[in-house]
């Protein structure tokens, strides 16, 4: 049978007073411990310390008792032993703002074999802790639980380092500040989360120790800076811009206040700033997305998940919600989701930029009326490719064609009809020649086709095929439309302009001989390509 709590405390008062300078008769009178409750633990405050009485019905031998509550500076456990005395158990793992003992994720103690399972235990903790949450688990199960958490944190930290380096590299390559600010936001957010692990405390033990509030407020500040650049706030409406700058100024001032003041006075202030900031950031992100900014729908989703988990985490830290490792893991996961989504959006944005650049580059190389390659493409790329083929021992042939009596088409049917004829002719030429050949509109009704890796005979056959296709195509003119073509094969060492001159002379011969025919080149005096004048019809 259990004795009353009062008798139990009084029996061990002498030992505790001697061993720990604690007077349990005084603890007995603390509000919260006076009422005995065998179904739940009781809590009482004494100065900066808090006493928790955990009833015997949840304790057994070979059990671990642990807490997911952060900010525990000291974690002292007193328990009855079989000799009938109350003693302090020293083998506890504590997360503190200073040096940390052990390698645990939680603050915990392993119950020794000498514990009297029929007696309650008493826990004394120090730190700004309210509504503490203690749980028990078999030591073997607890070890597995801790190992799984350690594996989760290790994977999270590894992925975070990779993503952080990606952001830094992207900043170095593209010189966009949003990448740097996002990397710093992720860094300080992760540091604030690892602050509550022994690994994190060891990592931070470098001279002046930072506190959670400092990491959190710096993470917020860099998130504001990141989104200011990434969301292009400067180019948005005046009201939105002023609201954003005002919120960022408040966070900046808060960061200065938190870095310069006593940490015990800033918890609720940080909680309020954090919660309101994430709500505002989500609203700003959603507003920008609704106004069709550059990023995908997953960015607002990731921001929402991060905002929700961060608010819950903040409320949990400051005792508005019960402390839970599940909430903290949700924040770790949401930070990772946001980082992955943003990094993916970066590559997606880069891909879009490359596609846009390729499109613009393609537009420069295209004739806007027909969609064929233009003179710019011919000068910049076709000539170079022709020379490379010659170095490889391959020949190139050129066909120059001109629409017969095209001026009369414009005069009789109008320029719109003339444009339709050019567009239809372009489609027929692309369908006639090979994909690797270059079909180019030089200007007006004149076209050039470069046939790569083709000799004069092949070029002549393709030219004749094109002439026949055009002649038998109905262009809606109530009369046949014909073309004249001149063909030349590149000689070793011959320049593009020289080849063009010979093909153009062959075209002139075809037109002089009655049009609607293919003529091959002969030797002529060379002239420069840019000086070639369009032949009159």
C-alpha positions in Angstrom: 0.0 0.0 0.0 1.2 3.5 -0.8 1.7 5.9 2.1 0.4 9.4 1.8 2.6 11.9 -0.1 3.1 14.0 3.0 4.5 11.0 5.0 6.7 9.9 2.1 8.3 13.3 1.8 8.8 13.7 5.5 10.5 10.3 5.8 13.3 11.3 3.4 13.7 15.0 4.3 16.9 14.4 6.3 18.7 12.7 3.5 17.7 15.2 0.8 18.6 18.1 3.1 22.0 16.6 3.6 22.7 15.5 0.1 21.2 18.3 -2.0 20.5 21.2 0.3 16.8 20.7 -0.4 14.1 20.7 2.2 11.3 18.4 1.1 8.9 19.6 3.8 9.0 22.9 1.9 8.6 21.2 -1.5 5.6 19.3 0.0 3.8 22.6 0.5 4.3 23.8 -3.0 1.1 24.5 -4.9 0.4 21.6 -7.2 2.1 18.9 -5.2 -0.2 19.0 -2.2 -3.0 17.1 -3.9 -2.0 13.5 -4.4 -3.1 12.2 -7.8 -2.1 8.6 -8.7 -3.2 8.9 -12.3 -1.1 11.9 -13.6 2.0 13.7 -12.6 1.8 16.9 -10.5 3.8 20.1 -11.1 4.9 22.8 -8.7 7.2 25.8 -9.2 9.9 26.9 -6.8 11.8 30.0 -7.9 13.5 29.3 -11.2 13.0 25.5 -10.7 10.1 23.3 -11.3 9.2 20.1 -9.4 7.3 17.3 -11.1 5.9 14.4 -9.1 5.4 11.3 -11.3 3.2 8.6 -9.8 4.3 5.1 -9.4 1.8 3.6 -11.8 3.8 4.8 -14.9 7.2 3.7 -13.7 8.8 0.3 -13.9 12.3 -1.1 -13.7 14.4 -1.0 -16.8 12.4 2.0 -18.1 13.7 5.3 -19.4 11.9 8.6 -18.6 12.4 11.4 -21.1 11.0 14.7 -22.1 10.6 16.3 -25.6 10.6 19.7 -23.9 13.5 22.0 -25.0 15.1 24.6 -22.8 15.8 22.2 -19.9 18.9 23.4 -18.3 19.1 20.9 -15.4 17.3 17.6 -15.2 17.6 16.2 -11.6 15.7 13.0 -10.7 15.1 11.9 -7.1 13.6 8.5 -6.5 13.1 6.0 -3.6 15.3 3.0 -3.3 14.7 -0.2 -1.5 16.5 1.0 1.6 13.6 3.4 2.2 15.5 6.5 1.4 15.2 9.1 -1.4 18.3 9.7 -3.5 19.3 11.8 -6.4 20.0 10.0 -9.7 23.0 11.4 -11.5 23.0 9.5 -14.8 20.8 11.9 -16.8 21.2 13.4 -20.2 20.4 17.1 -20.3 20.2 19.6 -23.2 21.3 23.0 -21.9 22.5 26.3 -23.3 26.0 25.4 -22.3 27.9 22.2 -22.2 25.8 19.1 -22.9 26.4 15.6 -21.5 25.9 12.6 -23.7 24.6 12.2 -27.3 20.9 12.1 -26.8 18.1 13.8 -28.6 15.9 14.0 -25.5 16.6 14.9 -21.9 16.2 11.5 -20.2 17.2 9.2 -17.4 17.4 5.5 -17.3 15.7 4.0 -14.2 18.2 1.7 -12.3 17.4 -1.7 -10.9 17.4 -0.3 -7.4 14.3 1.8 -8.0 11.2 1.0 -5.8 8.6 0.6 -8.5 5.8 1.2 -6.0 7.0 4.6 -5.1 6.7 7.9 -7.1 9.7 9.8 -8.3 10.4 13.5 -8.2 12.0 15.5 -11.0 13.6 18.9 -10.6 14.2 20.9 -13.8 15.5 24.4 -14.4 14.6 26.6 -17.4 11.7 28.5 -18.7 9.5 25.4 -19.0 5.8 25.3 -18.6 3.4 22.4 -19.1 6.3 19.8 -19.3 5.6 16.6 -21.0 7.4 13.4 -19.7 7.1 10.0 -21.1 8.4 6.5 -20.2 9.6 3.7 -22.5 11.5 0.5 -22.1 15.2 1.4 -22.3 15.8 -0.9 -25.3 12.8 0.6 -27.2 14.0 4.1 -26.2 17.5 3.4 -27.6 15.9 2.3 -30.9 13.7 5.4 -30.9 16.8 7.6 -30.3 18.8 5.9 -33.0 16.0 6.4 -35.6 15.7 10.1 -34.7 19.5 10.4 -35.0 19.3 8.8 -38.5 16.5 11.2 -39.4 18.6 14.2 -38.3 21.7 12.9 -40.1 19.8 12.5 -43.4 18.2 15.9 -42.9 21.5 17.6 -42.1 23.2 15.9 -45.1 20.4 17.0 -47.5 20.4 20.5 -46.0 24.2 20.9 -46.5 23.8 19.8 -50.2 21.0 22.3 -50.8 22.8 25.0 -48.9 25.9 24.5 -51.2 23.6 24.5 -54.3 22.2 27.9 -53.3 25.7 29.3 -52.7 26.9 27.9 -56.0 23.9 29.4 -57.8 24.6 32.7 -56.2 28.2 32.6 -57.3 27.2 31.7 -60.9 24.2 34.0 -61.4 24.9 36.7 -58.9 21.3 36.7 -57.7 21.0 37.7 -54.0 17.8 35.7 -53.6 19.9 32.4 -53.7 22.3 33.7 -51.0 19.5 34.9 -48.7 17.6 31.7 -49.1 20.7 29.7 -48.2 21.2 31.8 -45.1 17.5 31.5 -44.2 17.8 27.7 -44.4 21.0 27.8 -42.4 19.7 29.8 -39.4 16.4 27.9 -39.4 18.2 24.6 -39.3 20.6 25.9 -36.6 17.5 26.9 -34.5 16.2 23.3 -34.8 19.5 21.6 -34.0 19.8 23.9 -31.0 17.6 21.4 -29.1 19.9 18.4 -29.8 23.1 17.6 -28.1 24.9 17.6 -31.5 23.6 21.1 -32.1 24.8 22.3 -28.6 28.2 20.9 -29.2 28.3 22.6 -32.6 27.4 26.0 -31.1 29.8 25.8 -28.2 32.2 28.2 -29.9 32.9 31.1 -27.6 29.7 33.1 -27.2 26.7 30.7 -27.3 23.8 31.8 -29.4 20.3 31.1 -28.2 17.3 29.8 -30.0 15.6 33.2 -30.3 18.6 34.6 -32.1 18.8 31.9 -34.7 15.0 32.1 -35.2 14.9 35.9 -35.6 17.9 35.9 -38.0 16.2 33.1 -40.0 13.1 35.3 -40.3 15.2 38.4 -41.3 16.9 36.4 -44.1 13.6 35.0 -45.2 12.2 38.5 -45.6 15.3 39.6 -47.5 15.1 36.4 -49.7 11.5 36.9 -50.6 11.9 40.7 -51.2 14.3 39.8 -54.0 12.7 36.6 -55.2 9.1 37.9 -55.2 10.3 41.2 -56.9 8.5 43.2 -54.2 10.2 46.4 -55.5 8.2 46.1 -58.7 4.8 45.5 -57.0 2.2 48.0 -55.9 3.0 50.8 -53.5 0.8 49.5 -50.7 2.2 45.9 -50.9 5.7 47.2 -51.1 5.3 49.5 -48.0 3.6 46.7 -46.0 6.4 44.4 -46.8 9.2 46.9 -46.0 7.4 47.8 -42.7 7.2 44.1 -41.7 10.8 43.6 -42.6 11.8 46.7 -40.6 10.0 45.3 -37.5 11.8 42.0 -37.8 15.1 43.8 -38.2 14.5 45.9 -35.1 13.4 42.8 -33.3 16.6 41.1 -34.3 18.6 43.9 -32.8 16.5 43.9 -29.6 16.9 40.1 -29.2 20.6 40.1 -29.8 21.2 42.9 -27.3 18.8 41.9 -24.4 18.5 39.3 -21.7 17.3 36.1 -23.2 14.9 35.3 -20.4 12.8 38.3 -21.3 12.4 37.7 -25.0 10.6 34.3 -25.4 7.1 35.5 -25.8 8.2 38.5 -27.9 10.0 36.0 -30.3 6.9 33.8 -30.3 4.7 36.7 -31.3 7.1 38.0 -34.0 7.6 34.5 -35.4 3.9 33.6 -35.6 2.9 36.9 -37.2 5.8 36.9 -39.6 5.1 33.5 -41.0 1.4 34.4 -41.4 2.5 37.6 -43.3 5.0 35.8 -45.4 2.5 33.2 -46.4 0.0 36.0 -47.3 2.7 37.8 -49.4 3.7 34.6 -51.2 0.1 33.7 -52.0 -0.6 37.3 -53.2 2.4 37.2 -55.5 1.4 33.8 -56.8 -2.1 35.0 -57.5 -0.6 37.8 -59.5 1.1 35.2 -61.8 4.7 35.5 -60.7 7.4 33.2 -62.1 7.2 30.3 -59.7 5.0 27.3 -59.6 2.0 26.4 -57.3 4.3 24.3 -55.1 6.1 27.4 -53.7 3.0 28.7 -51.9 2.3 25.1 -50.7 5.8 24.7 -49.3 5.6 28.1 -47.7 2.2 27.2 -46.1 3.6 23.9 -44.7 6.6 25.7 -43.3 4.5 28.5 -41.9 2.0 26.1 -40.2 4.7 23.9 -38.7 6.8 26.8 -37.5 3.9 28.5 -35.8 3.0 25.2 -34.1 6.6 24.7 -33.1 6.8 28.2 -31.6 3.6 27.8 -29.7 4.9 24.4 -28.4 8.2 25.9 -27.3 6.5 28.6 -25.3 4.0 26.3 -23.6 0.9 27.4 -25.5 0.8 23.8 -26.8 2.1 20.7 -25.2 5.8 20.0 -26.1 6.1 17.2 -28.7 8.9 15.7 -30.6 6.4 15.1 -33.4 5.9 18.9 -33.9 9.7 19.4 -34.0 10.0 16.6 -36.6 7.3 18.2 -38.6 9.3 21.5 -38.6 12.4 19.6 -39.7 10.5 18.0 -42.5 8.8 21.2 -43.6 12.1 23.0 -43.7 13.4 20.3 -45.9 10.3 20.3 -48.2 10.6 24.1 -48.6 14.3 23.8 -49.4 13.8 21.0 -51.9 10.8 22.8 -53.6 12.6 26.1 -53.8 15.8 24.5 -55.1 13.7 22.6 -57.7 12.0 25.9 -58.6 15.4 27.4 -59.1 16.4 24.7 -61.6 12.9 25.0 -63.2 13.4 28.7 -63.5 16.9 28.2 -65.0 15.4 25.7 -67.4 12.7 28.2 -68.4 15.3 30.9 -68.8 17.3 28.6 -71.1 14.2 27.8 -73.1 13.4 31.5 -73.3 16.9 32.3 -74.4 16.8 29.4 -77.0 13.5 30.8 -78.2 14.8 34.3 -78.6 18.0 32.9 -80.2 15.8 30.9 -82.6 13.7 34.0 -83.3 16.8 35.9 -84.3 17.6 33.1 -86.7 14.2 32.7 -88.2 12.3 34.5 -91.0 9.2 35.8 -89.3 7.0 35.4 -92.4 7.9 31.8 -93.5 9.5 30.3 -90.3 12.5 29.3 -92.4 16.1 30.2 -91.4 17.1 33.7 -92.4 20.2 35.5 -93.6 21.6 36.0 -90.1 21.6 32.2 -89.6 23.2 31.8 -92.9 26.0 34.1 -92.0 26.5 32.9 -88.4 26.1 29.2 -88.5 25.7 27.7 -92.0 29.0 29.0 -93.3 30.9 27.5 -90.3 29.1 24.1 -90.7 30.1 24.0 -94.4 33.7 24.6 -93.5 33.7 21.9 -90.8 32.3 19.4 -93.3 35.1 20.2 -95.8 37.7 19.5 -93.1 36.0 16.1 -92.6 36.3 15.4 -96.3 32.6 15.9 -97.0 31.1 18.1 -99.7 28.4 20.7 -99.6 26.1 21.8 -102.4 24.0 25.0 -102.7 20.7 25.6 -104.4 19.5 29.1 -105.0 15.9 29.4 -106.2 13.7 32.3 -107.2 9.9 32.4 -107.8 9.1 33.1 -111.4 7.2 36.4 -112.0 6.4 36.8 -108.3 5.9 40.5 -108.8 2.9 39.8 -110.9 1.4 37.8 -108.0 1.6 40.8 -105.7 0.3 43.1 -108.4 -2.7 40.8 -109.4 -3.7 39.3 -106.0 -2.2 41.7 -103.4 0.6 41.4 -100.9 -1.4 39.3 -98.5 -1.9 36.7 -101.1 1.8 37.0 -102.0 2.7 36.3 -98.3 0.4 33.2 -98.3 2.2 32.0 -101.4 5.6 32.4 -99.7 4.4 30.6 -96.6 3.0 27.7 -98.6 6.2 27.5 -100.7 8.3 27.4 -97.5 6.3 24.4 -96.3 6.7 22.6 -99.6 10.5 23.2 -99.5 10.9 21.9 -96.0 8.9 18.8 -96.9 11.0 18.2 -100.0 14.5 18.6 -98.6 16.1 16.5 -95.8 16.0 17.5 -92.2 19.7 18.0 -92.0 19.6 20.4 -94.9 19.3 24.2 -94.3 16.4 25.9 -96.1 16.8 29.6 -95.9 14.8 32.6 -97.1 17.3 35.1 -98.3 14.8 37.9 -98.9 11.8 38.6 -101.1 11.1 35.6 -103.3 14.7 34.3 -103.2 15.7 31.1 -101.2 18.9 29.3 -100.5 19.2 25.6 -99.6 22.5 24.2 -98.3 22.7 20.4 -98.8 25.3 19.1 -96.3 27.3 16.0 -97.3 25.8 16.1 -100.8 27.5 16.1 -104.2 26.3 18.0 -107.3 24.3 15.0 -108.7 22.3 14.6 -105.5 21.7 18.4 -105.3 20.5 18.4 -108.9 18.0 15.6 -108.2 16.6 17.3 -105.1 16.4 20.6 -107.0 14.4 19.0 -109.8 12.1 17.3 -107.3 11.4 20.7 -105.6 10.7 22.3 -109.0 8.3 19.6 -109.9 6.5 19.8 -106.5 6.0 23.5 -106.8 4.8 23.3 -110.4 2.1 20.8 -109.4 1.0 22.6 -106.3 -2.2 24.7 -106.3 -1.4 28.0 -104.7 -4.9 29.4 -105.4 -3.8 31.7 -108.2 -5.8 30.1 -111.1 -2.5 29.6 -112.8 0.7 27.5 -112.2 3.4 28.9 -110.0 7.0 27.9 -111.0 10.5 28.4 -109.7 13.9 28.6 -111.3 16.9 27.0 -109.5 20.7 27.2 -109.8 22.9 24.5 -108.3 26.6 24.4 -107.4 28.9 22.1 -105.4 31.6 23.5 -103.2 35.1 23.1 -104.4 38.0 22.4 -102.0 39.2 25.7 -100.5 36.3 27.6 -102.0 34.7 30.3 -99.8 31.0 30.6 -99.1 30.8 33.8 -101.2 32.5 32.1 -104.2 30.1 29.1 -104.0 27.1 31.5 -103.8 28.4 33.4 -106.8 28.5 30.2 -108.9 25.0 29.0 -107.8 23.6 32.5 -108.4 25.1 32.5 -111.9 23.4 29.1 -112.6 20.1 30.6 -111.4 20.6 33.6 -113.8 21.1 31.1 -116.6 17.9 29.2 -115.7 15.9 32.4 -115.8 17.5 33.5 -119.1 16.7 30.1 -120.7 13.0 30.5 -120.0 12.6 29.9 -116.2 10.9 26.8 -114.5 14.1 24.8 -114.8 17.3 23.7 -112.9 20.7 24.7 -114.1 24.1 23.7 -112.9 27.0 26.1 -112.2 29.9 27.0 -114.5 33.1 28.9 -113.9 32.7 32.7 -113.5 34.4 35.7 -112.0 33.9 35.8 -108.3 32.2 38.6 -106.4 31.5 39.0 -102.7 28.2 37.7 -101.3 27.2 40.9 -99.7 27.6 42.8 -103.0 25.3 40.5 -104.9 22.3 42.4 -106.3 18.9 40.8 -106.7 18.3 39.9 -110.4 15.4 41.7 -112.1 12.5 39.4 -113.2 
